Amino acid sequence: MSDVTVPEPVAEFIARVNAGDEQGFLDAFTASGYVDDWGRVFPDRAAIKKWSDVEFIGAKGVLTPTKVTQDGATVVVIGDWRSNHANGLSEFTFVVEGDKLASMVIRGAD
């Protein structure tokens, strides 16, 4: 990662993604956690895994954070996303619940 400070548990989540750790990626979410990738919502672990197999972990994705902001339980990470599926500056908005992620919303970043 870059020299940007990312709070936990988001930092550990990014480390697991960048290492290609599918189980660690999935385990980072709460039981009711979801992913919203540009408006496509994956509401449970099975749906998240199916999406990730093609577009996230399975695409050998790596996120390099360039800017991080935090407002309470919401952590916004803007970073350079590189994978075999999609590339570019992206905004990842995480809602943290305890030591897990309740949600991850992905959008483009300016």
Secondary structure, 3 states (H helix, E strand, C coil): CCCCCCCCCHHHHHHHHHCCCHHHHHHCEEEEEEEEECCEEECCHHHHHHHHHHHCCCCCCEEEEEEEEEECCEEEEEEEEECCCCCEEEEEEEEEECCEEEEEEEEECC
